[in-house]
Amino acid sequence: MSEANSRVAKVAGLTLAGIGLSHFVAPQLYTSLTEAAFPDNTRRHIYIDGGIETALGLALAVPKTRKLAVVGLLGYGAYLVGNVVRNR
């Protein structure tokens, strides 16, 4: 991976980690988004999602764990989409 791509991945990872942490600071910002996927126990899922996003973001920021983080992001995306579809 080129240095420029590595820098972009690091910034993207740290941004995702920051978004994940914001789930704990201001969970009300995520209520309407999270209700579509998790209509029951929405607040609990906001915190779970925040933890997942923080972990994946940090993993994406570190070159040694970047490939695993991308796989994790794909799985996380499928998990969210699957829950939205299931709860329609």
The first five atom37 places (N, CA, C, CB, O) and aatype in JSON, in Angstrom:
{
  "aatype": [12, 15, 6, 0, 2, 15, 1, 19, 0, 11, 19, 0, 7, 10, 16, 10, 0, 7, 9, 7, 10, 15, 8, 13, 19, 0, 14, 5, 10, 18, 16, 15, 10, 16, 6, 0, 0, 13, 14, 3, 2, 16, 1, 1, 8, 9, 18, 9, 3, 7, 7, 9, 6, 16, 0, 10, 7, 10, 0, 10, 0, 19, 14, 11, 16, 1, 11, 10, 0, 19, 19, 7, 10, 10, 7, 18, 7, 0, 18, 10, 19, 7, 2, 19, 19, 1, 2, 1],
  "atom_mask": [
    [1, 1, 1, 1, 1],
    [1, 1, 1, 1, 1],
    [1, 1, 1, 1, 1],
    [1, 1, 1, 1, 1],
    [1, 1, 1, 1, 1],
    [1, 1, 1, 1, 1],
    [1, 1, 1, 1, 1],
    [1, 1, 1, 1, 1],
    [1, 1, 1, 1, 1],
    [1, 1, 1, 1, 1],
    [1, 1, 1, 1, 1],
    [1, 1, 1, 1, 1],
    [1, 1, 1, 0, 1],
    [1, 1, 1, 1, 1],
    [1, 1, 1, 1, 1],
    [1, 1, 1, 1, 1],
    [1, 1, 1, 1, 1],
    [1, 1, 1, 0, 1],
    [1, 1, 1, 1, 1],
    [1, 1, 1, 0, 1],
    [1, 1, 1, 1, 1],
    [1, 1, 1, 1, 1],
    [1, 1, 1, 1, 1],
    [1, 1, 1, 1, 1],
    [1, 1, 1, 1, 1],
    [1, 1, 1, 1, 1],
    [1, 1, 1, 1, 1],
    [1, 1, 1, 1, 1],
    [1, 1, 1, 1, 1],
    [1, 1, 1, 1, 1],
    [1, 1, 1, 1, 1],
    [1, 1, 1, 1, 1],
    [1, 1, 1, 1, 1],
    [1, 1, 1, 1, 1],
    [1, 1, 1, 1, 1],
    [1, 1, 1, 1, 1],
    [1, 1, 1, 1, 1],
    [1, 1, 1, 1, 1],
    [1, 1, 1, 1, 1],
    [1, 1, 1, 1, 1],
    [1, 1, 1, 1, 1],
    [1, 1, 1, 1, 1],
    [1, 1, 1, 1, 1],
    [1, 1, 1, 1, 1],
    [1, 1, 1, 1, 1],
    [1, 1, 1, 1, 1],
    [1, 1, 1, 1, 1],
    [1, 1, 1, 1, 1],
    [1, 1, 1, 1, 1],
    [1, 1, 1, 0, 1],
    [1, 1, 1, 0, 1],
    [1, 1, 1, 1, 1],
    [1, 1, 1, 1, 1],
    [1, 1, 1, 1, 1],
    [1, 1, 1, 1, 1],
    [1, 1, 1, 1, 1],
    [1, 1, 1, 0, 1],
    [1, 1, 1, 1, 1],
    [1, 1, 1, 1, 1],
    [1, 1, 1, 1, 1],
    [1, 1, 1, 1, 1],
    [1, 1, 1, 1, 1],
    [1, 1, 1, 1, 1],
    [1, 1, 1, 1, 1],
    [1, 1, 1, 1, 1],
    [1, 1, 1, 1, 1],
    [1, 1, 1, 1, 1],
    [1, 1, 1, 1, 1],
    [1, 1, 1, 1, 1],
    [1, 1, 1, 1, 1],
    [1, 1, 1, 1, 1],
    [1, 1, 1, 0, 1],
    [1, 1, 1, 1, 1],
    [1, 1, 1, 1, 1],
    [1, 1, 1, 0, 1],
    [1, 1, 1, 1, 1],
    [1, 1, 1, 0, 1],
    [1, 1, 1, 1, 1],
    [1, 1, 1, 1, 1],
    [1, 1, 1, 1, 1],
    [1, 1, 1, 1, 1],
    [1, 1, 1, 0, 1],
    [1, 1, 1, 1, 1],
    [1, 1, 1, 1, 1],
    [1, 1, 1, 1, 1],
    [1, 1, 1, 1, 1],
    [1, 1, 1, 1, 1],
    [1, 1, 1, 1, 1]
  ],
  "atom_positions": [
    [[0.86, -1.18, 0.0], [0.0, 0.0, 0.0], [0.9, 1.23, 0.0], [-0.97, 0.0, 1.23], [1.88, 1.29, 0.74]],
    [[0.55, 2.2, -0.82], [1.36, 3.41, -0.89], [1.19, 4.23, 0.39], [0.96, 4.25, -2.13], [0.25, 4.03, 1.16]],
    [[2.12, 5.14, 0.57], [2.07, 5.97, 1.77], [0.81, 6.83, 1.8], [3.32, 6.86, 1.85], [0.21, 7.03, 2.86]],
    [[0.39, 7.33, 0.64], [-0.82, 8.15, 0.57], [-2.05, 7.31, 0.92], [-0.99, 8.75, -0.84], [-2.91, 7.78, 1.67]],
    [[-2.14, 6.1, 0.4], [-3.26, 5.22, 0.73], [-3.25, 4.85, 2.2], [-3.22, 3.95, -0.12], [-4.31, 4.76, 2.84]],
    [[-2.07, 4.63, 2.74], [-1.95, 4.29, 4.15], [-2.43, 5.46, 5.02], [-0.5, 3.93, 4.5], [-3.09, 5.25, 6.04]],
    [[-2.1, 6.67, 4.62], [-2.52, 7.86, 5.36], [-4.04, 8.0, 5.31], [-1.83, 9.13, 4.79], [-4.67, 8.32, 6.32]],
    [[-4.62, 7.77, 4.14], [-6.08, 7.85, 3.99], [-6.76, 6.8, 4.87], [-6.49, 7.66, 2.51], [-7.75, 7.09, 5.54]],
    [[-6.22, 5.58, 4.87], [-6.79, 4.51, 5.69], [-6.69, 4.86, 7.18], [-6.08, 3.17, 5.42], [-7.62, 4.59, 7.94]],
    [[-5.58, 5.46, 7.57], [-5.41, 5.84, 8.97], [-6.41, 6.92, 9.38], [-3.98, 6.34, 9.22], [-7.02, 6.84, 10.44]],
    [[-6.57, 7.93, 8.52], [-7.53, 9.0, 8.82], [-8.95, 8.44, 8.84], [-7.42, 10.14, 7.77], [-9.74, 8.79, 9.72]],
    [[-9.28, 7.58, 7.88], [-10.61, 6.97, 7.86], [-10.85, 6.14, 9.12], [-10.79, 6.09, 6.6], [-11.93, 6.2, 9.71]],
    [[-9.86, 5.39, 9.52], [-9.98, 4.58, 10.73], [-10.18, 5.42, 11.97], [0.0, 0.0, 0.0], [-11.03, 5.11, 12.81]],
    [[-9.39, 6.47, 12.1], [-9.52, 7.34, 13.28], [-10.85, 8.08, 13.26], [-8.36, 8.34, 13.34], [-11.44, 8.34, 14.31]],
    [[-11.33, 8.43, 12.07], [-12.65, 9.06, 11.96], [-13.74, 8.1, 12.4], [-12.9, 9.53, 10.51], [-14.63, 8.48, 13.17]],
    [[-13.67, 6.87, 11.93], [-14.65, 5.86, 12.33], [-14.59, 5.62, 13.84], [-14.41, 4.55, 11.57], [-15.63, 5.48, 14.48]],
    [[-13.4, 5.57, 14.39], [-13.27, 5.39, 15.84], [-13.89, 6.56, 16.6], [-11.78, 5.23, 16.23], [-14.54, 6.37, 17.62]],
    [[-13.68, 7.77, 16.09], [-14.29, 8.96, 16.7], [-15.81, 8.91, 16.65], [0.0, 0.0, 0.0], [-16.48, 9.26, 17.61]],
    [[-16.34, 8.47, 15.51], [-17.79, 8.31, 15.38], [-18.28, 7.26, 16.37], [-18.18, 7.93, 13.93], [-19.32, 7.43, 17.01]],
    [[-17.53, 6.17, 16.48], [-17.9, 5.13, 17.44], [-17.95, 5.66, 18.86], [0.0, 0.0, 0.0], [-18.89, 5.37, 19.61]],
    [[-16.95, 6.44, 19.24], [-16.92, 7.0, 20.59], [-18.06, 7.99, 20.82], [-15.59, 7.7, 20.84], [-18.56, 8.12, 21.93]],
    [[-18.46, 8.68, 19.76], [-19.55, 9.65, 19.92], [-20.88, 8.97, 20.27], [-19.72, 10.47, 18.64], [-21.78, 9.62, 20.79]],
    [[-21.0, 7.67, 20.0], [-22.19, 6.93, 20.4], [-22.36, 6.94, 21.93], [-22.12, 5.48, 19.89], [-23.47, 6.89, 22.44]],
    [[-21.24, 7.01, 22.64], [-21.27, 7.01, 24.1], [-21.47, 8.41, 24.67], [-20.0, 6.41, 24.65], [-22.05, 8.57, 25.74]],
    [[-20.99, 9.41, 23.94], [-21.07, 10.8, 24.39], [-22.44, 11.4, 24.1], [-19.97, 11.64, 23.72], [-23.0, 12.11, 24.93]],
    [[-22.98, 11.11, 22.92], [-24.26, 11.68, 22.51], [-25.12, 10.6, 21.84], [-24.05, 12.88, 21.54], [-25.38, 10.68, 20.64]],
    [[-25.56, 9.61, 22.6], [-26.31, 8.5, 22.0], [-27.6, 8.94, 21.32], [-26.63, 7.48, 23.05], [-28.07, 8.28, 20.39]],
    [[-28.18, 10.04, 21.76], [-29.43, 10.51, 21.17], [-29.28, 10.84, 19.69], [-29.94, 11.73, 21.92], [-30.27, 10.84, 18.95]],
    [[-28.08, 11.13, 19.24], [-27.85, 11.42, 17.82], [-28.09, 10.19, 16.94], [-26.42, 11.92, 17.62], [-28.36, 10.33, 15.75]],
    [[-28.01, 9.02, 17.52], [-28.09, 7.78, 16.76], [-29.41, 7.03, 16.95], [-26.96, 6.87, 17.14], [-29.61, 5.97, 16.37]],
    [[-30.3, 7.58, 17.73], [-31.56, 6.87, 18.03], [-32.37, 6.6, 16.78], [-32.4, 7.68, 19.01], [-32.77, 5.45, 16.55]],
    [[-32.61, 7.6, 15.96], [-33.47, 7.39, 14.78], [-32.83, 6.44, 13.78], [-33.78, 8.72, 14.1], [-33.53, 5.65, 13.15]],
    [[-31.52, 6.49, 13.63], [-30.83, 5.58, 12.72], [-30.86, 4.14, 13.23], [-29.38, 6.02, 12.52], [-31.06, 3.2, 12.47]],
    [[-30.65, 3.99, 14.51], [-30.54, 2.66, 15.1], [-31.9, 1.97, 15.23], [-29.88, 2.75, 16.46], [-31.98, 0.75, 15.16]],
    [[-32.96, 2.75, 15.42], [-34.29, 2.16, 15.56], [-34.7, 1.33, 14.33], [-35.32, 3.25, 15.8], [-35.43, 0.35, 14.46]],
    [[-34.24, 1.74, 13.15], [-34.6, 1.0, 11.93], [-34.06, -0.43, 11.97], [-34.06, 1.72, 10.69], [-34.71, -1.36, 11.5]],
    [[-32.87, -0.6, 12.53], [-32.26, -1.92, 12.6], [-32.6, -2.65, 13.89], [-30.76, -1.81, 12.46], [-32.7, -3.88, 13.91]],
    [[-32.78, -1.88, 14.96], [-32.99, -2.48, 16.28], [-34.1, -1.74, 17.02], [-31.67, -2.44, 17.11], [-33.83, -0.91, 17.88]],
    [[-35.36, -2.04, 16.68], [-36.46, -1.32, 17.31], [-36.62, -1.64, 18.8], [-37.75, -1.65, 16.59], [-37.17, -0.83, 19.55]],
    [[-36.14, -2.79, 19.23], [-36.18, -3.15, 20.65], [-34.81, -2.91, 21.26], [-36.63, -4.63, 20.85], [-33.79, -3.21, 20.64]],
    [[-34.79, -2.38, 22.47], [-33.53, -2.11, 23.17], [-32.59, -1.23, 22.32], [-32.83, -3.44, 23.53], [-31.39, -1.51, 22.22]],
    [[-33.14, -0.19, 21.73], [-32.38, 0.66, 20.82], [-31.15, 1.25, 21.5], [-33.27, 1.78, 20.29], [-30.06, 1.23, 20.91]],
    [[-31.29, 1.76, 22.71], [-30.16, 2.4, 23.39], [-29.02, 1.41, 23.6], [-30.6, 3.0, 24.75], [-27.85, 1.76, 23.42]],
    [[-29.35, 0.19, 23.97], [-28.31, -0.83, 24.15], [-27.56, -1.07, 22.85], [-28.93, -2.16, 24.66], [-26.34, -1.21, 22.84]],
    [[-28.28, -1.11, 21.75], [-27.65, -1.33, 20.45], [-26.83, -0.13, 19.99], [-28.7, -1.66, 19.41], [-25.85, -0.29, 19.26]],
    [[-27.22, 1.06, 20.41], [-26.41, 2.24, 20.1], [-25.03, 2.07, 20.73], [-27.09, 3.55, 20.62], [-24.01, 2.34, 20.1]],
    [[-25.0, 1.62, 21.97], [-23.71, 1.42, 22.65], [-22.93, 0.26, 22.04], [-23.94, 1.16, 24.14], [-21.71, 0.35, 21.89]],
    [[-23.6, -0.8, 21.69], [-22.93, -1.94, 21.05], [-22.32, -1.49, 19.73], [-23.92, -3.13, 20.82], [-21.16, -1.78, 19.44]],
    [[-23.12, -0.79, 18.92], [-22.61, -0.29, 17.63], [-21.44, 0.65, 17.82], [-23.73, 0.42, 16.85], [-20.47, 0.61, 17.06]],
    [[-21.52, 1.5, 18.83], [-20.41, 2.4, 19.12], [-19.13, 1.66, 19.45], [0.0, 0.0, 0.0], [-18.05, 2.04, 19.0]],
    [[-19.26, 0.6, 20.22], [-18.08, -0.2, 20.55], [-17.5, -0.89, 19.33], [0.0, 0.0, 0.0], [-16.29, -0.94, 19.15]],
    [[-18.38, -1.43, 18.5], [-17.93, -2.1, 17.27], [-17.23, -1.1, 16.36], [-19.12, -2.77, 16.53], [-16.15, -1.38, 15.83]],
    [[-17.84, 0.07, 16.16], [-17.25, 1.06, 15.27], [-15.92, 1.59, 15.81], [-18.22, 2.21, 15.07], [-15.0, 1.85, 15.03]],
    [[-15.82, 1.75, 17.11], [-14.55, 2.19, 17.7], [-13.46, 1.16, 17.46], [-14.71, 2.45, 19.21], [-12.36, 1.5, 17.04]],
    [[-13.77, -0.1, 17.73], [-12.78, -1.17, 17.54], [-12.38, -1.31, 16.08], [-13.34, -2.5, 18.06], [-11.19, -1.42, 15.77]],
    [[-13.36, -1.3, 15.17], [-13.04, -1.43, 13.75], [-12.25, -0.22, 13.25], [-14.32, -1.59, 12.92], [-11.34, -0.38, 12.44]],
    [[-12.59, 0.95, 13.72], [-11.86, 2.15, 13.32], [-10.41, 2.11, 13.75], [0.0, 0.0, 0.0], [-9.51, 2.44, 12.98]],
    [[-10.17, 1.7, 14.99], [-8.79, 1.6, 15.47], [-8.03, 0.53, 14.72], [-8.77, 1.3, 16.98], [-6.85, 0.7, 14.41]],
    [[-8.7, -0.58, 14.41], [-8.05, -1.65, 13.65], [-7.72, -1.18, 12.23], [-8.95, -2.89, 13.59], [-6.69, -1.57, 11.68]],
    [[-8.58, -0.37, 11.65], [-8.34, 0.16, 10.31], [-7.16, 1.14, 10.31], [-9.6, 0.85, 9.78], [-6.44, 1.24, 9.32]],
    [[-6.98, 1.86, 11.4], [-5.91, 2.85, 11.49], [-4.52, 2.23, 11.59], [-6.14, 3.75, 12.67], [-3.52, 2.89, 11.29]],
    [[-4.44, 0.98, 12.02], [-3.16, 0.31, 12.24], [-2.86, -0.61, 11.04], [-3.17, -0.5, 13.58], [-3.66, -1.5, 10.74]],
    [[-1.73, -0.41, 10.38], [-1.43, -1.21, 9.19], [-1.48, -2.73, 9.41], [-0.07, -0.85, 8.69], [-1.93, -3.46, 8.53]],
    [[-1.03, -3.21, 10.55], [-1.0, -4.65, 10.8], [-2.39, -5.27, 10.88], [-0.24, -4.94, 12.09], [-2.55, -6.46, 10.59]],
    [[-3.4, -4.51, 11.26], [-4.75, -5.05, 11.43], [-5.72, -4.54, 10.37], [-5.27, -4.7, 12.8], [-6.92, -4.82, 10.44]],
    [[-5.23, -3.8, 9.4], [-6.09, -3.15, 8.41], [-6.9, -4.15, 7.59], [-5.25, -2.3, 7.49], [-8.1, -3.94, 7.4]],
    [[-6.29, -5.21, 7.1], [-7.02, -6.18, 6.28], [-8.13, -6.84, 7.08], [-6.06, -7.24, 5.72], [-9.24, -7.02, 6.58]],
    [[-7.84, -7.21, 8.3], [-8.86, -7.81, 9.16], [-9.98, -6.8, 9.43], [-8.24, -8.29, 10.5], [-11.15, -7.18, 9.49]],
    [[-9.63, -5.54, 9.59], [-10.64, -4.5, 9.83], [-11.57, -4.36, 8.63], [-9.96, -3.16, 10.13], [-12.77, -4.16, 8.8]],
    [[-11.02, -4.45, 7.43], [-11.87, -4.35, 6.23], [-12.86, -5.51, 6.2], [-10.99, -4.34, 4.94], [-14.03, -5.32, 5.88]],
    [[-12.4, -6.7, 6.52], [-13.3, -7.86, 6.58], [-14.36, -7.62, 7.66], [-12.5, -9.17, 6.88], [-15.54, -7.9, 7.45]],
    [[-13.93, -7.1, 8.78], [-14.87, -6.78, 9.86], [-15.9, -5.74, 9.45], [0.0, 0.0, 0.0], [-17.07, -5.85, 9.8]],
    [[-15.46, -4.73, 8.72], [-16.39, -3.7, 8.23], [-17.43, -4.28, 7.29], [-15.63, -2.58, 7.53], [-18.61, -3.91, 7.34]],
    [[-17.0, -5.18, 6.43], [-17.95, -5.83, 5.52], [-18.98, -6.65, 6.31], [-17.2, -6.74, 4.52], [-20.17, -6.6, 6.02]],
    [[-18.51, -7.39, 7.29], [-19.42, -8.17, 8.13], [-20.36, -7.29, 8.93], [0.0, 0.0, 0.0], [-21.54, -7.59, 9.07]],
    [[-19.83, -6.2, 9.46], [-20.64, -5.26, 10.24], [-21.72, -4.62, 9.36], [-19.75, -4.16, 10.88], [-22.86, -4.46, 9.78]],
    [[-21.35, -4.25, 8.14], [-22.32, -3.69, 7.2], [-23.43, -4.68, 6.9], [0.0, 0.0, 0.0], [-24.6, -4.31, 6.86]],
    [[-23.06, -5.94, 6.67], [-24.06, -6.97, 6.39], [-24.97, -7.18, 7.6], [-23.37, -8.3, 6.01], [-26.17, -7.37, 7.45]],
    [[-24.4, -7.14, 8.78], [-25.16, -7.29, 10.03], [-26.19, -6.17, 10.16], [-24.2, -7.27, 11.25], [-27.35, -6.44, 10.5]],
    [[-25.79, -4.93, 9.9], [-26.72, -3.81, 10.01], [-27.81, -3.88, 8.94], [-25.96, -2.48, 9.89], [-29.0, -3.73, 9.25]],
    [[-27.42, -4.12, 7.7], [-28.4, -4.19, 6.61], [-29.38, -5.34, 6.86], [-27.68, -4.37, 5.24], [-30.58, -5.19, 6.66]],
    [[-28.87, -6.46, 7.3], [-29.71, -7.61, 7.59], [-30.75, -7.3, 8.64], [0.0, 0.0, 0.0], [-31.9, -7.74, 8.54]],
    [[-30.37, -6.56, 9.66], [-31.32, -6.2, 10.71], [-32.34, -5.18, 10.23], [-30.58, -5.65, 11.93], [-33.51, -5.25, 10.62]],
    [[-31.95, -4.25, 9.4], [-32.9, -3.3, 8.84], [-33.94, -4.03, 8.0], [-32.17, -2.23, 7.98], [-35.14, -3.79, 8.14]],
    [[-33.49, -4.92, 7.14], [-34.41, -5.68, 6.29], [-35.34, -6.56, 7.13], [-33.61, -6.54, 5.29], [-36.54, -6.64, 6.86]],
    [[-34.79, -7.2, 8.1], [-35.57, -8.1, 8.97], [-36.65, -7.34, 9.74], [-34.66, -8.83, 9.95], [-37.72, -7.89, 10.0]],
    [[-36.37, -6.1, 10.12], [-37.3, -5.34, 10.96], [-38.21, -4.39, 10.19], [-36.53, -4.55, 11.96], [-38.85, -3.53, 10.79]],
    [[-38.29, -4.54, 8.89], [-39.2, -3.69, 8.1], [-40.61, -4.07, 8.3], [-38.88, -3.76, 6.63], [-41.5, -3.46, 7.72]]
  ]
}
